[in-house]
Amino acid sequence: MRSAGAHRCDIYKVARQCGVKLFDGSKHSPTSRKAFECYCKPTVRDIGRDHGEDHLRLVFMLMTGTRANAAELFADMIKAVSALLIENPDLVKSPTLTKDFDAIDLGSLRRKIKAMRMPVENWKALYVLISVRFYRPIQGDLLEMIGEAA
């Protein structure tokens, strides 16, 4: 039985449409991992169930726009991208969203977060770093104004 708000989502169909291959986590080998391979089916399933096939499709499409980014289909990064779209619904309407995502080196962000060993879950830190890239101030950026005044 699905809970209220749960969506029917065929994760295999969505992955195929986006050129992503889903594998069991037990078959994951960090040394042989290739672009477009995803070993976190439970995360993909949760996101699809919670937010639907269209949302999951957009997450995959944004993450696979470049070959380098397509190699970053890890659970923490997928959660961060999904959360970014959920918390910022206006981003989906942006005509440059795909181009903007392609300009981000997701692997570099992920390596930095892992190296920092922050006291929060990696996906939350990734969410913040990616969100900063899409922040559009309404009346000027307060942080920049403070920096200029100092």
C-alpha positions as YAML, in Angstrom:
chain: A
units: angstrom
residues:
- id: 1
  name: MET
  ca: [0.00, 0.00, 0.00]
- id: 2
  name: ARG
  ca: [1.35, 3.43, -0.95]
- id: 3
  name: SER
  ca: [1.12, 6.31, 1.45]
- id: 4
  name: ALA
  ca: [-0.83, 9.43, 0.55]
- id: 5
  name: GLY
  ca: [1.35, 11.54, -1.71]
- id: 6
  name: ALA
  ca: [3.28, 8.53, -3.00]
- id: 7
  name: HIS
  ca: [3.71, 8.36, -6.77]
- id: 8
  name: ARG
  ca: [3.87, 5.36, -9.05]
- id: 9
  name: CYS
  ca: [7.35, 5.44, -10.56]
- id: 10
  name: ASP
  ca: [9.08, 3.00, -12.85]
- id: 11
  name: ILE
  ca: [12.68, 3.88, -12.04]
- id: 12
  name: TYR
  ca: [14.03, 1.60, -14.76]
- id: 13
  name: LYS
  ca: [11.98, 3.29, -17.47]
- id: 14
  name: VAL
  ca: [13.00, 6.78, -16.30]
- id: 15
  name: ALA
  ca: [16.65, 5.76, -16.08]
- id: 16
  name: ARG
  ca: [16.55, 4.26, -19.60]
- id: 17
  name: GLN
  ca: [15.00, 7.46, -20.97]
- id: 18
  name: CYS
  ca: [17.93, 9.41, -19.52]
- id: 19
  name: GLY
  ca: [20.65, 6.97, -20.58]
- id: 20
  name: VAL
  ca: [21.30, 5.91, -16.98]
- id: 21
  name: LYS
  ca: [21.99, 2.28, -16.08]
- id: 22
  name: LEU
  ca: [20.78, 1.17, -12.64]
- id: 23
  name: PHE
  ca: [22.75, -1.48, -10.79]
- id: 24
  name: ASP
  ca: [22.54, -3.08, -7.36]
- id: 25
  name: GLY
  ca: [24.77, -1.42, -4.79]
- id: 26
  name: SER
  ca: [26.43, -4.74, -4.02]
- id: 27
  name: LYS
  ca: [27.93, -4.69, -7.53]
- id: 28
  name: HIS
  ca: [29.53, -1.27, -7.04]
- id: 29
  name: SER
  ca: [33.26, -1.04, -7.53]
- id: 30
  name: PRO
  ca: [34.72, 2.48, -7.19]
- id: 31
  name: THR
  ca: [37.59, 1.64, -9.51]
- id: 32
  name: SER
  ca: [35.43, 0.39, -12.37]
- id: 33
  name: ARG
  ca: [32.59, 2.91, -12.09]
- id: 34
  name: LYS
  ca: [31.64, 4.58, -15.39]
- id: 35
  name: ALA
  ca: [29.62, 7.62, -16.39]
- id: 36
  name: PHE
  ca: [25.84, 7.04, -16.50]
- id: 37
  name: GLU
  ca: [26.04, 4.19, -13.98]
- id: 38
  name: CYS
  ca: [24.00, 4.46, -10.80]
- id: 39
  name: TYR
  ca: [24.34, 2.08, -7.85]
- id: 40
  name: CYS
  ca: [21.84, 3.69, -5.49]
- id: 41
  name: LYS
  ca: [18.48, 2.26, -6.51]
- id: 42
  name: PRO
  ca: [16.90, 2.78, -3.05]
- id: 43
  name: THR
  ca: [17.59, 6.53, -3.25]
- id: 44
  name: VAL
  ca: [16.29, 6.71, -6.82]
- id: 45
  name: ARG
  ca: [13.20, 4.72, -5.81]
- id: 46
  name: ASP
  ca: [12.51, 7.01, -2.82]
- id: 47
  name: ILE
  ca: [12.81, 10.17, -4.91]
- id: 48
  name: GLY
  ca: [10.58, 8.73, -7.64]
- id: 49
  name: ARG
  ca: [7.99, 7.57, -5.13]
- id: 50
  name: ASP
  ca: [8.01, 10.87, -3.24]
- id: 51
  name: HIS
  ca: [8.11, 13.28, -6.20]
- id: 52
  name: GLY
  ca: [7.16, 11.37, -9.35]
- id: 53
  name: GLU
  ca: [8.69, 10.28, -12.62]
- id: 54
  name: ASP
  ca: [8.91, 13.78, -14.12]
- id: 55
  name: HIS
  ca: [10.91, 15.03, -11.16]
- id: 56
  name: LEU
  ca: [13.23, 12.02, -11.23]
- id: 57
  name: ARG
  ca: [13.67, 12.43, -15.00]
- id: 58
  name: LEU
  ca: [14.69, 16.08, -14.53]
- id: 59
  name: VAL
  ca: [17.18, 15.14, -11.78]
- id: 60
  name: PHE
  ca: [18.80, 12.56, -14.07]
- id: 61
  name: MET
  ca: [18.80, 14.90, -17.06]
- id: 62
  name: LEU
  ca: [20.48, 17.70, -15.11]
- id: 63
  name: MET
  ca: [23.07, 15.35, -13.68]
- id: 64
  name: THR
  ca: [23.94, 13.73, -17.01]
- id: 65
  name: GLY
  ca: [24.29, 16.83, -19.18]
- id: 66
  name: THR
  ca: [28.05, 16.36, -19.30]
- id: 67
  name: ARG
  ca: [30.00, 13.13, -19.21]
- id: 68
  name: ALA
  ca: [31.92, 14.29, -16.12]
- id: 69
  name: ASN
  ca: [28.72, 15.05, -14.22]
- id: 70
  name: ALA
  ca: [27.19, 11.76, -15.38]
- id: 71
  name: ALA
  ca: [29.90, 10.02, -13.36]
- id: 72
  name: GLU
  ca: [28.52, 11.60, -10.17]
- id: 73
  name: LEU
  ca: [25.32, 9.58, -9.85]
- id: 74
  name: PHE
  ca: [25.90, 8.96, -6.15]
- id: 75
  name: ALA
  ca: [23.08, 8.97, -3.58]
- id: 76
  name: ASP
  ca: [24.28, 12.14, -1.85]
- id: 77
  name: MET
  ca: [24.46, 14.11, -5.10]
- id: 78
  name: ILE
  ca: [21.12, 12.82, -6.38]
- id: 79
  name: LYS
  ca: [19.47, 13.79, -3.07]
- id: 80
  name: ALA
  ca: [21.02, 17.26, -3.22]
- id: 81
  name: VAL
  ca: [19.87, 17.94, -6.79]
- id: 82
  name: SER
  ca: [16.40, 16.63, -6.01]
- id: 83
  name: ALA
  ca: [16.13, 18.80, -2.88]
- id: 84
  name: LEU
  ca: [17.30, 21.84, -4.84]
- id: 85
  name: LEU
  ca: [14.47, 21.39, -7.35]
- id: 86
  name: ILE
  ca: [11.86, 20.72, -4.65]
- id: 87
  name: GLU
  ca: [12.84, 23.69, -2.50]
- id: 88
  name: ASN
  ca: [13.23, 26.06, -5.48]
- id: 89
  name: PRO
  ca: [10.34, 25.29, -7.86]
- id: 90
  name: ASP
  ca: [11.02, 28.44, -9.91]
- id: 91
  name: LEU
  ca: [14.32, 26.90, -11.05]
- id: 92
  name: VAL
  ca: [12.41, 24.38, -13.16]
- id: 93
  name: LYS
  ca: [11.05, 27.29, -15.21]
- id: 94
  name: SER
  ca: [14.52, 28.71, -15.90]
- id: 95
  name: PRO
  ca: [15.36, 28.57, -19.61]
- id: 96
  name: THR
  ca: [19.06, 28.20, -18.74]
- id: 97
  name: LEU
  ca: [18.72, 25.49, -16.06]
- id: 98
  name: THR
  ca: [20.37, 22.74, -18.12]
- id: 99
  name: LYS
  ca: [23.19, 25.02, -19.28]
- id: 100
  name: ASP
  ca: [23.70, 26.29, -15.73]
- id: 101
  name: PHE
  ca: [23.95, 22.73, -14.39]
- id: 102
  name: ASP
  ca: [26.36, 21.72, -17.14]
- id: 103
  name: ALA
  ca: [28.64, 24.55, -15.99]
- id: 104
  name: ILE
  ca: [28.90, 23.06, -12.48]
- id: 105
  name: ASP
  ca: [31.58, 20.45, -11.82]
- id: 106
  name: LEU
  ca: [29.56, 18.16, -9.56]
- id: 107
  name: GLY
  ca: [32.54, 15.87, -8.98]
- id: 108
  name: SER
  ca: [34.69, 18.69, -7.70]
- id: 109
  name: LEU
  ca: [31.95, 19.81, -5.31]
- id: 110
  name: ARG
  ca: [31.48, 16.28, -4.03]
- id: 111
  name: ARG
  ca: [35.21, 15.71, -3.49]
- id: 112
  name: LYS
  ca: [35.49, 18.99, -1.55]
- id: 113
  name: ILE
  ca: [32.56, 18.10, 0.70]
- id: 114
  name: LYS
  ca: [33.97, 14.65, 1.41]
- id: 115
  name: ALA
  ca: [37.40, 16.12, 2.19]
- id: 116
  name: MET
  ca: [35.91, 18.69, 4.59]
- id: 117
  name: ARG
  ca: [34.33, 15.94, 6.71]
- id: 118
  name: MET
  ca: [31.55, 18.26, 7.81]
- id: 119
  name: PRO
  ca: [29.29, 17.40, 10.76]
- id: 120
  name: VAL
  ca: [26.23, 17.24, 8.48]
- id: 121
  name: GLU
  ca: [25.16, 14.71, 5.91]
- id: 122
  name: ASN
  ca: [27.04, 15.16, 2.64]
- id: 123
  name: TRP
  ca: [23.86, 15.67, 0.61]
- id: 124
  name: LYS
  ca: [22.90, 18.65, 2.78]
- id: 125
  name: ALA
  ca: [26.29, 20.31, 2.29]
- id: 126
  name: LEU
  ca: [26.09, 19.61, -1.46]
- id: 127
  name: TYR
  ca: [22.60, 21.10, -1.50]
- id: 128
  name: VAL
  ca: [23.97, 24.32, 0.00]
- id: 129
  name: LEU
  ca: [26.92, 24.57, -2.42]
- id: 130
  name: ILE
  ca: [24.74, 23.95, -5.46]
- id: 131
  name: SER
  ca: [22.06, 26.34, -4.17]
- id: 132
  name: VAL
  ca: [24.60, 29.14, -3.93]
- id: 133
  name: ARG
  ca: [25.18, 28.79, -7.68]
- id: 134
  name: PHE
  ca: [21.50, 29.47, -8.34]
- id: 135
  name: TYR
  ca: [20.91, 32.20, -5.76]
- id: 136
  name: ARG
  ca: [19.33, 35.25, -7.39]
- id: 137
  name: PRO
  ca: [19.03, 38.16, -4.96]
- id: 138
  name: ILE
  ca: [15.91, 40.31, -5.18]
- id: 139
  name: GLN
  ca: [17.30, 43.57, -3.82]
- id: 140
  name: GLY
  ca: [21.05, 43.11, -4.02]
- id: 141
  name: ASP
  ca: [23.20, 40.66, -2.22]
- id: 142
  name: LEU
  ca: [23.50, 41.52, 1.45]
- id: 143
  name: LEU
  ca: [26.72, 39.54, 1.82]
- id: 144
  name: GLU
  ca: [28.39, 41.45, -1.01]
- id: 145
  name: MET
  ca: [27.25, 44.77, 0.42]
- id: 146
  name: ILE
  ca: [28.67, 43.86, 3.82]
- id: 147
  name: GLY
  ca: [31.94, 42.76, 2.22]
- id: 148
  name: GLU
  ca: [32.27, 46.05, 0.30]
- id: 149
  name: ALA
  ca: [31.58, 48.09, 3.44]
- id: 150
  name: ALA
  ca: [34.26, 46.30, 5.47]
...
